[in-house]
Amino acid sequence: MEVPLDLLSYSRLAGAIFAVVAVLQLARALAGWPVTIGRTTVPVWVSWAAVLIAGVLAWIGLTAHLA
């Protein structure tokens, strides 16, 4: 039997996932790890943008219950 997520649990789960993405992108940006998709190399500045965006989304998800 499935148990549906309430809004608070969903927000926290989404916030936690975005936090993990932000930390991984931060690690990639600080270490300068190369990322290549096909023949295209993804520049490090893309990871800095991803850190900012994922960090904001994580903060919104983890603090949604305060609104």
VEXGUZA-786030 format. One record per residue: x, y, z of N, C-alpha, C in turn; residue in three letters. Coordinates in steps of 0.001 Angstrom, whole numbers, plus 500000, padded with zeros to 6 digits. Layout:
XYZXYZXYZALA;...
***
This chain:
500835498823500000500000500000500000500882501243500000MET;500602502170499102501384503403499016500922504407500054GLU;501900505099500616501588506171501544501912507476500833VAL;500920508330500604501184509579499890502009510535500745PRO;502871511295500076503666512299500776502816513524501047LEU;502920514046502260502266515322502503503186516431501987ASP;502694517632501952503433518749501370504755519010502086LEU;504768518907503404505989519141504174507051518091503848LEU;506668516831503808507620515759503491508156515898502072SER;507278516249501140507692516440499755508696517585499645TYR;508427518686500322509325519841500284510682519498500874SER;510688518790501986511960518393502612512747517434501733ARG;512064516486501112512738515547500221513350516269499031LEU;512573517143498408513087517909497268514252518788497702ALA;514137519428498866515227520257499383516487519456499635GLY;516346518257500175517506517406500432518182516979499129ALA;517389516648498128517957516254496829518709517427496204ILE;518113518611496241518794519786495691520056520120496490PHE;520046519873497793521244520114498607522379519179498191ALA;522067517930497939523084516975497482523645517414496134VAL;522774517837495225523221518315493915524126519536494081VAL;523750520456494965524563521656495191525944521296495728ALA;526008520369496666527301519955497235528165519273496176VAL;527570518426495366528344517753494314528847518753493276LEU;528022519714492909528461520735491954529554521614492562GLN;529451521907493847530485522675494525531810521916494529LEU;531752520617494805532967519791494778533584519793493384ALA;532755519674492359533259519693490983533907521037490662ARG;533269522131491085533798523459490785535117523716491512ALA;535187523339492785536409523573493553537572522701493092LEU;537268521461492733538320520535492301538672520723490828ALA;537790521378490072538049521573488651537932520306487834GLY;537101519369488300536929518121487573536348518383486193TRP;536931517782485170536402517983483817535126517167483599PRO;534210517740482851532988517043482462532869517184480953VAL;532744516052480286532606516052478841531354515280478465THR;530528515906477647529321515261477140529492515171475635ILE;529679513960475172529982513775473753531349514381473460GLY;531384515357472581532636516044472265532705517434472902ARG;531706517751473702531624519074474305532099519033475747THR;533037519905476093533505520027477466532693521108478170THR;532138520766479324531318521699480086532248522566480942VAL;532182523889480791533065524751481571532714524732483065PRO;533687525071483899533504525040485351532482526082485801VAL;532365527206485086531408528235485510529980527709485524TRP;529692526683484725528357526090484725528073525457486093VAL;529113524854486688528936524271488022528695525344489071SER;529358526494488947529117527586489894527668528063489790TRP;527150528153488577525749528537488397524826527470488992ALA;525186526202488797524379525103489333524398525104490858ALA;525538525456491456525624525553492918524647526610493418VAL;524639527747492772523755528831493178522280528443493029LEU;521932527914491879520532527560491615520069526417492522ILE;520864525350492607520479524213493449520469524604494924ALA;521388525481495326521414525933496712520173526715497086GLY;519735527586496193518503528354496447517297527419496505VAL;517218526483495578516098525540495577516115524656496820LEU;517306524251497278517417523465498509516928524276499700ALA;517348525535499774516935526393500879515417526579500885TRP;514846526796499714513388526955499626512684525673500081ILE;513175524522499622512539523255499996512683522939501465GLY;513842523231502033514073522879503440513440523872504403LEU;513119525062503946512500526051504838511042526329504471THR;510445525515503623509068525742503186508088525711504341ALA;508375524936505351507439524823506478507385526095507317HIS;508344526993507137508374528239507901507491529326507299LEU;507085529119506069506277530151505379504834530126505812ALA;
***
